[in-house]
Amino acid sequence: MCGFCSYFHFDSSSSQEFPNLDLDTALQYIHHRGPDSRGKYISSDGRCALGHVRLSIIDLAGGQQPLSNESGNIQSVVNGELYDFERIRSELQEKGHAFSTKSDSEIALHLYEEYDLSFLEHLRGEFALNIYDAKKNRFIAARDRYGIKPLYYTVSNGSLLVASEIKSFIAMGWKAEWDIDSIVNNGVISDMRTCFKGVYKLPPAHYLLATSSGSIEIRQYWDADYPDKNIKETRTVDEMIQGVHDRLIEAVKHRLRADVPLGVYLSGGIDSSCIAGIASKLLKETNPNAKLRAFSISFADSAKFDESTIAERTAEFCNAEFEKLSLTEDDLLASFEESVWYVEQPQVNLNGVGKFLLSEFVRDQGYKVVLTGEGSDEHFGGYAFFHNDYLREVDNTTPSGFGAFTQEQLSARSKLSDKKDVFGDFVAAGDSISGMDSTRKMINGVSTHTILGKVFSMNDENFSNAAISQCGPPAPGLAMGESINGIARFKANNKWHPLHTAMYIENHTMLPNYLCNLLGDRSEMAHSIEARTPFLDHHLCEYVNNLPPSLKIKTEANGSLNEKWILKEAVKPYITDEIYNRTKHPYIAPSSKGRNPTIVDLINKIITKENLDNIGWVNTEKFISTKNTYLENGDALLFKDMLIMMSYVILSQRFNVATWGISEVVAR
């Protein structure tokens, strides 16, 4: 685990002398990602430079990066973990490859040498990487299948800049400007844009190929797929339960490989609980005295959101050592500004701040690696906002003998009309496609993206008339639906069950852009913590994707919906009865009610007329009025708007972003 920043100069018609960008300062900006060592490579002609900061986890004495092949004409930097690397290294050695380290990262370079651009299909894990091929004069950047590891790129002053975090670009001459269309339509969550003009996230499961002439291509190397809803499943239910069990065990086993102590993030849910149970069992198979360390958050002043007592009972069941970080609302608010700087995107709640502080706590306990439960809800149907789309069509694929679903689904659908969860009201399940907006029409009527669009966006009235004039009415849900590629939209309308379409959309938006980024890598690596996600092992995910919808969300005889049913059955030996029978409660940090002096002081400090005017695209008068309303009534939705806007103010100041104004529109 580590971080990198690199640059690749394109040819200039006026001169072949390439500028020497300040790579050392760029690396200093991301020192938190790799405090153990630092390295860099600059090509002899100055065209390309690769920089790397290292968090030593495997091959502690060796494994320094950048890495080079024997001839020195291929260089690479890798961020993340590559699993099953010892087997792959042995196979490559049999083909004549000579390795200089025992690090997992080195296999990427040799796989590229062996298979050229097909090397990515051989990688298993969470990773982002850069490769410079001096012989072919090309630069490659690639990102793992689910976007677990971040990778940003931009073109500045005729050079391609690539980094694990945007802040590295500051040292290399980049000047921050707002991407107003991305901000209005929430491209930070909806697609691969950021809030900064010209700065993009490399999409998960894609690689970037840049040549010296200046061409840049973004190519996909993998994508999720789901079964044809018109074809009956032939496997037995027991066979599929066993299939999930075996692949999850394998995924956890691979992620226990480390040369440093390893822990687990533990909440009151089935995802982290089963990971803890499986990991404890596997560790004891090789060392009967092994004890896993479990880390949990306790919200001391909000019992409603505190799952630490359940987590502690799970830790006792697993015979794991339990460590609890108690946080108050004041603790969360005190670290809000710093957390925004590290995650580089707006916070919509205080969840990310909680993870930010938990990672600091784990680091201070002497740990570098934790297992987490991210990715389970995405593949097993754990979110309540999936329910509508599950019930949109009858599941005709489920094996005979598992149950008849038609009437039960209709019964469950009727019970959703007044059901809410933390994401707000559900969109009506029985609505007609003919009356839907264009985005829902083009993806078979699913509504998940419209719900998520509301969850992660501010009220439209917060934007200035000039911003709306340029971008049109805000439509974050529309942007989220439109970001899905045409092949997937075709399958959504002709092949996939609506639940699987909803999962595909969430997997390509909220998962990489929020859960793996703000709640994941960025909050963890802010304090040099590597998180490993067994539920995002692509071998496991490919298997789970191809299971029938009704094994993921089972409709019970009384019409209730039992989310993640097949996972519960697969991991039953590794969890308590309490966890097995518990309905999902998402990890949520408490929101402020507006009366706490700490939030009052923070809002009044950050949300000022001067700060909002300096941003340029805010309806300042309206937002100041909204601020006053929130401070009077503590409304949770207004609190979300406060956090988002405070995030933008912080980003504007930390990145010294130029004020956006109508003059920019005229200039175009």
C-alpha positions in Angstrom: 0.0 0.0 0.0 1.3 3.4 -0.9 0.7 6.4 -3.1 2.2 7.7 -6.3 2.4 10.7 -8.5 3.8 10.6 -12.1 4.1 12.8 -15.1 4.5 12.2 -18.8 5.4 15.0 -21.2 4.0 15.1 -24.7 6.2 16.2 -27.6 6.5 19.9 -28.2 6.9 21.4 -31.7 9.2 24.1 -30.4 11.6 22.1 -28.2 12.4 18.6 -27.1 13.6 19.8 -23.7 11.1 18.7 -21.2 10.4 20.6 -18.0 11.5 19.0 -14.7 8.4 19.2 -12.5 8.7 19.3 -8.7 8.1 15.6 -8.0 9.6 15.8 -4.5 7.0 18.3 -3.3 4.3 16.4 -5.0 5.3 13.3 -3.0 5.4 15.3 0.2 1.7 16.2 -0.3 0.9 12.5 -0.1 3.4 11.5 2.6 0.6 10.2 4.7 0.0 7.4 2.1 3.5 6.1 2.5 5.5 7.3 5.5 8.0 4.4 5.4 10.1 5.2 2.3 10.1 7.3 -0.9 11.5 6.7 -4.4 11.4 8.2 -7.8 12.5 7.5 -11.4 13.1 10.1 -14.1 13.8 9.0 -17.6 17.1 9.9 -19.2 15.4 12.3 -21.6 13.2 13.8 -18.9 10.0 12.8 -20.6 8.6 10.7 -17.8 8.9 10.6 -14.0 7.4 8.2 -11.5 7.3 9.0 -7.8 6.3 6.7 -5.0 5.7 6.8 -1.2 5.6 3.4 0.5 3.7 1.9 3.4 5.7 -1.3 3.9 3.4 -4.4 4.4 5.0 -7.2 2.3 8.7 -7.6 1.8 9.5 -5.0 4.4 13.3 -4.9 3.8 12.9 -4.9 0.0 10.1 -3.9 -2.2 11.2 -0.4 -2.8 9.6 1.4 -5.7 9.7 2.4 -8.6 10.4 -1.1 -9.9 12.3 -1.9 -13.0 12.7 -4.8 -15.4 16.2 -6.2 -16.0 16.9 -4.0 -19.0 15.6 -0.9 -17.3 13.3 0.1 -20.2 10.1 -0.6 -18.2 9.4 1.1 -14.9 6.4 0.9 -12.6 4.8 2.1 -9.4 1.9 0.3 -7.7 -0.5 1.3 -5.0 -2.4 -1.4 -3.3 -2.2 -5.2 -2.9 -2.0 -7.9 -5.5 -3.1 -11.3 -4.2 -1.9 -14.8 -5.1 1.3 -13.1 -6.2 3.6 -15.9 -5.1 2.0 -18.4 -7.5 2.1 -15.9 -10.3 5.7 -15.0 -9.6 6.7 -18.7 -9.7 4.9 -19.1 -13.1 6.7 -16.0 -14.5 10.1 -17.2 -13.2 9.5 -20.5 -15.1 9.1 -18.3 -18.2 12.5 -16.7 -17.6 11.6 -13.6 -15.6 14.0 -12.5 -12.9 12.6 -10.7 -9.9 14.6 -8.2 -7.8 12.2 -8.2 -4.8 9.7 -10.4 -2.9 7.0 -7.8 -3.2 3.6 -8.5 -4.6 3.8 -5.3 -6.6 6.6 -6.6 -8.9 4.4 -9.1 -10.6 2.5 -6.3 -12.4 5.6 -5.2 -14.2 6.6 -8.7 -15.3 3.0 -9.5 -16.3 3.1 -6.5 -18.6 6.4 -7.6 -20.0 4.9 -11.0 -20.7 1.4 -10.2 -21.8 1.6 -6.5 -22.9 -1.8 -4.8 -22.5 -3.5 -8.0 -21.5 -1.6 -8.1 -18.2 -4.4 -6.6 -16.2 -6.7 -9.7 -16.5 -4.1 -11.6 -14.5 -4.2 -9.2 -11.5 -6.3 -9.9 -8.4 -6.7 -7.4 -5.7 -7.1 -3.7 -5.1 -4.7 -1.6 -7.0 -3.8 1.5 -9.1 -0.6 1.5 -11.1 1.6 3.4 -13.6 3.9 1.8 -16.1 6.3 3.6 -18.4 7.5 1.7 -21.4 10.6 3.6 -22.7 11.0 1.3 -25.7 7.5 1.9 -26.9 7.5 5.5 -25.6 4.1 5.1 -23.9 2.6 5.6 -20.4 0.0 3.3 -18.9 -2.2 4.0 -15.8 -4.7 1.4 -14.6 -7.2 1.0 -11.8 -8.7 -2.1 -10.2 -12.1 -3.5 -11.1 -14.1 -1.7 -8.4 -12.2 1.5 -7.9 -11.0 0.5 -4.4 -7.8 2.4 -5.0 -7.9 6.0 -6.3 -6.3 7.3 -9.5 -6.7 10.9 -10.8 -5.3 12.4 -13.9 -5.3 15.7 -15.7 -3.4 17.4 -18.6 -1.6 20.6 -17.5 0.8 22.7 -19.6 1.2 20.0 -22.2 1.9 17.2 -19.7 -0.1 14.3 -18.4 -0.2 14.3 -14.6 -1.3 11.2 -12.7 -1.6 10.7 -8.9 -3.2 8.9 -6.0 -4.5 12.2 -4.8 -5.4 15.5 -6.5 -3.3 17.6 -4.1 -0.1 16.3 -5.7 -0.9 18.2 -8.9 -0.5 21.5 -7.0 3.3 21.0 -6.9 3.5 20.3 -10.6 2.0 23.6 -11.8 -1.7 22.8 -12.0 -4.1 25.6 -11.0 -7.5 24.6 -9.5 -10.7 25.7 -11.2 -14.3 24.7 -10.6 -16.0 22.3 -12.9 -19.4 23.9 -12.6 -21.4 21.2 -14.5 -19.9 18.5 -12.4 -20.7 20.4 -9.2 -24.3 21.1 -10.2 -24.9 17.5 -11.4 -22.7 16.0 -8.7 -20.2 14.3 -11.0 -18.1 13.6 -7.9 -20.6 10.7 -7.1 -22.4 10.3 -10.4 -19.5 9.8 -12.8 -15.8 10.0 -13.2 -15.5 13.8 -12.9 -14.2 15.7 -9.8 -15.3 19.1 -8.7 -12.2 20.5 -10.4 -12.1 21.4 -14.1 -10.1 18.9 -16.2 -9.3 16.6 -13.3 -10.8 13.1 -13.7 -10.9 9.8 -11.9 -9.8 6.9 -14.1 -12.9 4.7 -14.2 -12.6 1.4 -12.3 -11.7 -1.6 -14.6 -10.1 0.8 -17.1 -6.6 1.7 -18.2 -5.3 4.9 -19.7 -2.8 4.7 -22.6 -0.8 7.8 -23.5 1.6 8.2 -26.3 4.4 10.8 -26.8 2.4 12.4 -29.6 -0.2 13.5 -27.1 -3.0 10.9 -27.7 -4.8 9.6 -24.6 -7.2 6.7 -24.7 -9.3 5.3 -21.9 -10.0 1.6 -22.4 -12.1 -0.9 -20.4 -10.6 -4.3 -19.5 -13.4 -5.8 -17.4 -17.0 -5.3 -16.5 -19.7 -6.9 -14.3 -22.4 -9.0 -15.9 -25.6 -10.7 -14.7 -27.7 -13.7 -15.8 -30.3 -13.6 -18.4 -33.7 -13.1 -16.6 -35.4 -15.4 -19.2 -33.2 -18.5 -18.4 -34.0 -20.8 -15.5 -31.3 -21.5 -13.0 -30.3 -25.1 -13.0 -28.0 -25.2 -9.9 -29.5 -26.2 -6.6 -29.9 -23.7 -3.8 -27.5 -25.7 -1.6 -24.9 -25.8 -4.3 -25.1 -22.0 -4.7 -24.8 -21.4 -0.9 -21.7 -23.6 -0.9 -20.3 -21.7 -3.9 -20.6 -18.4 -2.0 -19.1 -20.0 1.1 -16.0 -21.4 -0.7 -15.2 -18.3 -2.6 -15.6 -16.0 0.4 -13.3 -18.2 2.4 -10.7 -18.0 -0.4 -11.0 -14.3 -0.7 -10.4 -13.8 3.0 -7.5 -16.2 3.0 -5.7 -14.3 0.3 -6.2 -11.0 2.3 -4.6 -12.4 5.4 -1.2 -12.4 3.7 0.9 -9.7 5.3 4.3 -9.2 7.0 2.8 -6.9 9.6 0.0 -7.2 12.2 -3.5 -7.3 10.8 -6.9 -6.3 12.3 -10.5 -6.0 11.2 -13.1 -3.1 11.3 -16.1 -4.5 13.2 -19.6 -3.1 13.3 -22.9 -4.6 14.3 -23.6 -5.9 10.7 -23.2 -9.3 9.1 -20.6 -8.1 6.6 -17.7 -7.3 9.0 -18.9 -9.9 11.5 -18.5 -12.8 9.1 -15.2 -11.5 7.9 -14.0 -11.4 11.5 -15.4 -14.9 12.1 -13.8 -16.4 9.0 -10.4 -14.6 9.5 -10.3 -15.8 13.1 -10.9 -19.4 12.0 -8.3 -19.3 9.3 -5.6 -17.7 11.5 -6.2 -20.4 14.2 -5.7 -23.2 11.5 -2.0 -22.2 11.3 -1.6 -20.9 14.8 -4.0 -22.1 17.5 -3.0 -19.2 19.7 -3.6 -16.5 17.1 -5.9 -13.7 18.0 -7.4 -11.2 15.7 -7.7 -7.5 16.8 -11.1 -6.0 16.1 -11.6 -2.2 16.0 -15.0 -0.5 16.4 -16.6 2.9 16.7 -18.8 3.9 19.6 -20.9 7.0 19.3 -21.0 7.9 23.0 -23.7 10.5 22.9 -26.1 8.7 20.4 -27.3 5.2 21.4 -29.4 5.1 18.2 -26.3 4.9 16.0 -24.0 3.0 18.4 -23.4 -0.6 17.4 -20.3 -1.2 19.6 -22.1 -3.4 22.1 -23.2 -5.8 19.3 -19.7 -5.7 17.8 -18.1 -6.5 21.2 -20.4 -9.6 21.5 -19.3 -10.6 18.0 -15.6 -10.2 18.9 -16.1 -12.4 22.0 -17.7 -15.0 19.8 -14.7 -14.9 17.5 -12.3 -14.9 20.4 -10.9 -11.6 19.0 -9.4 -8.8 21.0 -11.8 -5.8 21.0 -10.8 -2.2 20.8 -13.4 0.6 20.9 -13.0 4.2 19.8 -15.6 6.4 21.6 -16.5 9.5 19.6 -18.8 12.4 20.4 -20.4 14.8 18.0 -17.8 17.4 19.0 -15.0 14.9 18.1 -16.5 14.5 14.6 -17.0 18.2 14.1 -13.5 19.0 15.3 -12.0 16.9 12.5 -14.4 17.8 9.8 -12.2 20.4 8.1 -9.1 18.2 8.1 -11.0 15.2 6.7 -12.3 17.2 3.8 -8.7 18.1 2.8 -7.8 14.4 2.8 -10.8 13.0 0.9 -10.9 16.0 -1.6 -14.6 15.8 -2.1 -17.8 17.1 -0.3 -18.9 15.3 2.8 -22.7 14.7 2.9 -22.7 13.4 6.5 -20.2 12.7 9.3 -19.7 9.0 8.4 -16.4 9.8 6.7 -15.1 11.7 9.6 -15.8 8.8 11.9 -13.8 6.5 9.6 -11.1 9.1 9.4 -10.8 9.1 13.2 -11.0 5.3 13.5 -8.1 4.9 11.1 -6.0 7.3 13.2 -7.0 5.2 16.3 -5.9 2.0 14.5 -2.6 3.5 13.4 -1.9 4.6 17.0 -2.4 1.0 18.1 0.5 0.0 15.9 -1.5 -1.5 13.0 -1.2 -0.9 9.2 -3.7 -3.4 7.8 -7.4 -4.1 8.4 -10.1 -6.2 6.8 -13.4 -4.5 6.1 -16.9 -5.5 4.9 -17.3 -3.0 2.0 -18.9 -4.5 -1.2 -21.2 -7.0 0.4 -24.4 -4.8 0.1 -23.6 -4.1 -3.5 -23.5 -7.8 -4.5 -26.0 -9.4 -2.1 -28.7 -6.7 -2.2 -28.2 -5.3 1.2 -29.5 -1.8 0.7 -33.2 -0.9 1.3 -33.1 1.3 -1.8 -32.7 -1.9 -3.9 -36.1 -3.2 -2.8 -38.2 -1.3 -5.3 -36.2 -2.5 -8.2 -36.2 -6.1 -7.0 -40.0 -5.9 -6.9 -40.2 -4.3 -10.3 -40.4 -7.6 -12.1 -41.1 -11.2 -11.1 -37.9 -13.3 -10.8 -38.4 -16.2 -13.2 -34.9 -17.7 -12.8 -35.1 -19.1 -9.3 -34.7 -22.9 -9.0 -37.7 -25.0 -8.6 -38.6 -25.8 -5.0 -37.1 -22.6 -3.5 -40.5 -20.9 -3.5 -43.2 -19.2 -5.6 -42.6 -15.5 -5.8 -45.3 -13.9 -7.8 -47.9 -13.3 -5.2 -45.4 -12.7 -2.4 -43.7 -10.0 -4.4 -46.9 -8.3 -5.1 -47.7 -8.4 -1.4 -44.3 -7.0 -0.4 -44.6 -4.3 -3.0 -47.8 -3.0 -1.5 -46.1 -2.7 1.9 -43.4 -0.4 0.5 -45.6 2.6 0.0 -45.0 4.0 3.5 -41.6 2.5 4.2 -38.6 4.7 4.7 -34.9 4.3 5.5 -32.0 6.6 5.9 -32.1 7.4 2.2 -35.6 8.9 2.4 -38.8 8.0 0.6 -38.9 5.2 -1.9 -39.9 5.9 -5.4 -43.2 4.1 -6.3 -42.5 0.6 -7.5 -45.6 0.1 -9.6 -45.3 3.2 -11.7 -45.6 3.0 -15.5 -42.5 3.3 -17.6 -44.4 5.5 -20.1 -44.6 8.2 -17.4 -41.0 8.1 -16.4 -38.2 10.5 -17.2 -35.8 9.6 -20.0 -33.1 8.2 -17.8 -35.4 5.7 -16.2 -36.9 4.8 -19.6 -33.5 3.9 -21.0 -32.7 1.5 -18.1 -36.0 -0.4 -17.8 -37.6 1.8 -15.2 -35.2 1.3 -12.3 -35.2 4.0 -9.7 -32.1 3.4 -7.5 -30.1 6.1 -9.2 -32.9 8.7 -8.7 -32.8 8.0 -4.9 -29.0 8.2 -4.8 -29.1 11.4 -6.8 -31.1 13.0 -4.0 -29.1 11.6 -1.2 -25.8 13.0 -2.3 -26.9 16.4 -3.7 -27.7 19.9 -2.4 -31.0 21.7 -2.8 -31.2 23.3 -6.3 -31.8 26.7 -4.8 -28.2 26.9 -3.5 -26.8 27.5 -7.0 -26.6 30.9 -8.6 -28.7 31.8 -11.6 -25.5 32.0 -13.7 -24.6 28.4 -12.7 -28.0 27.1 -13.6 -28.0 29.1 -16.8 -24.8 27.3 -17.9 -25.7 23.8 -16.8 -29.5 23.6 -16.9 -31.6 22.4 -14.0 -29.6 20.2 -11.7 -30.2 16.5 -12.3 -27.8 14.4 -10.3 -29.9 11.2 -10.7 -30.1 11.8 -14.5 -26.3 12.2 -14.6 -25.9 9.0 -12.6 -28.1 7.1 -15.1 -26.5 8.6 -18.1 -23.0 7.6 -17.0 -23.8 3.9 -17.5 -22.4 2.7 -20.9 -24.6 1.7 -23.8 -23.8 -2.0 -23.6 -25.0 -2.1 -20.0 -28.2 -0.1 -20.9 -29.0 -2.6 -23.7 -28.6 -5.5 -21.2 -30.7 -3.6 -18.7 -33.6 -3.4 -21.2 -33.3 -6.9 -22.6 -31.4 -9.3 -20.3 -31.0 -8.2 -16.7 -33.5 -8.3 -13.9 -34.1 -4.8 -12.6 -32.4 -5.6 -9.3 -29.3 -6.4 -11.2 -29.5 -3.2 -13.2 -29.8 -1.3 -10.0 -26.8 -3.1 -8.6 -24.8 -2.3 -11.8 -25.6 1.4 -11.5 -24.7 1.6 -7.8 -21.5 -0.5 -8.3 -20.4 2.1 -10.9 -21.2 5.2 -9.0 -21.8 5.2 -5.3 -19.4 2.2 -4.7 -16.2 3.7 -6.2 -16.9 7.3 -5.7 -18.2 7.3 -2.1 -17.8 4.0 -0.3 -14.4 3.0 -1.6 -13.1 6.6 -1.8 -14.5 8.9 0.8 -15.5 6.2 3.3 -12.7 3.9 2.2 -9.2 4.5 1.0 -9.1 8.3 1.5 -10.2 8.2 5.1 -8.0 5.1 5.8 -4.8 6.2 4.0 -5.0 9.7 5.6 -3.6 7.8 8.6 -1.5 5.2 6.7 -4.0 2.3 7.1 -4.5 -0.2 4.3 -8.0 -1.7 4.2 -8.6 -5.0 2.4 -12.0 -5.8 1.1 -12.8 -9.6 0.6 -16.3 -8.9 -0.6 -14.7 -7.1 -3.6 -12.7 -10.0 -4.7 -13.7 -10.2 -8.4 -13.8 -14.0 -8.4 -16.3 -14.0 -5.6 -18.2 -11.1 -7.2 -18.5 -12.7 -10.6 -20.0 -15.8 -8.9 -22.5 -13.8 -6.8 -23.5 -11.6 -9.8 -24.7 -14.7 -11.6 -27.0 -15.9 -8.8 -30.8 -15.4 -9.1 -32.1 -12.2 -7.6 -34.4 -14.0 -5.2 -31.5 -15.7 -3.5 -30.0 -12.2 -2.7 -33.3 -10.6 -1.6 -35.7 -13.4 -0.5 -39.4 -12.7 -0.3 -40.7 -14.5 2.8 -44.2 -16.0 3.0 -45.5 -12.9 4.9 -44.3 -10.6 2.2 -41.3 -9.2 4.1 -38.0 -8.9 2.3 -34.9 -10.8 3.7 -31.9 -9.0 2.3 -28.6 -10.9 1.7 -30.3 -14.2 2.3 -27.7 -16.4 0.6 -24.9 -14.7 2.4 -26.5 -15.3 5.7 -26.8 -19.0 4.9 -23.3 -19.2 3.6 -21.6 -17.7 6.7 -23.9 -19.0 9.4 -21.2 -21.0 11.1 -19.0 -17.9 11.5 -21.5 -15.5 13.1 -23.8 -15.3 16.1 -27.5 -15.9 16.0 -27.9 -12.3 16.9 -26.2 -11.2 13.7 -27.9 -13.9 11.6 -31.3 -12.7 12.6 -30.6 -8.9 12.6 -32.0 -6.6 9.9 -29.3 -4.5 8.2 -28.5 -1.2 10.0 -26.1 0.8 7.8 -23.1 2.5 9.4 -24.3 6.1 10.2 -22.7 8.8 12.3 -25.1 11.0 14.1 -26.1 14.3 12.5 -26.0 17.5 14.4 -29.3 19.1 15.4 -28.0 22.6 15.1 -28.0 23.5 18.8 -24.6 22.2 19.7 -22.3 25.2 20.2 -19.6 23.4 18.2 -21.6 23.1 15.0 -22.9 26.7 15.4 -19.3 28.0 15.7 -18.1 25.8 12.8 -20.9 26.9 10.5 -20.6 30.5 11.3 -16.9 30.4 10.8 -17.0 28.7 7.4 -20.4 29.8 5.9 -19.9 33.5 5.5 -20.9 35.9 2.7 -17.3 36.5 1.8 -16.5 32.7 1.6 -19.6 32.0 -0.5 -19.0 34.9 -2.8 -15.4 33.7 -3.3 -16.7 30.4 -4.6 -18.7 32.2 -7.3 -21.4 29.7 -8.2 -23.4 29.9 -4.9 -26.7 31.7 -4.4 -25.2 33.5 -1.4 -28.3 35.2 -0.1 -30.4 32.1 -0.3 -27.7 29.9 1.4 -27.2 32.4 4.2 -31.0 32.2 4.8 -30.8 28.4 4.7 -28.0 28.5 7.2 -30.1 30.5 9.6 -33.0 28.2 9.2 -30.9 25.2 10.0 -29.5 26.8 13.1 -33.0 27.4 14.2 -34.6 24.0 13.5 -31.7 21.5 13.1 -33.3 19.8 10.0 -31.3 16.8 8.9 -31.6 17.6 5.2 -30.4 21.1 5.8 -27.5 19.7 7.8 -26.5 17.8 4.7 -26.5 21.0 2.7 -24.4 22.7 5.4 -21.8 19.9 5.2 -21.6 19.9 1.4 -21.2 23.7 1.2 -18.7 23.8 4.1 -16.7 21.2 2.2 -16.6 23.3 -0.9 -15.5 26.4 1.1 -12.7 24.3 2.6 -11.7 22.9 -0.8 -11.7 26.4 -2.3 -9.4 27.6 0.4 -7.0 24.6 0.6 -6.7 24.4 -3.2 -6.8 28.1 -3.8 -9.5 27.7 -6.4 -10.2 30.6 -8.7 -13.6 32.2 -8.2 -16.1 31.0 -10.8 -18.0 33.7 -12.5 -20.3 34.6 -15.4 -17.2 36.0 -17.3 -16.0 32.5 -17.8 -19.3 31.6 -19.5 -18.9 34.6 -21.8 -15.3 33.7 -22.6 -16.4 30.4 -24.0 
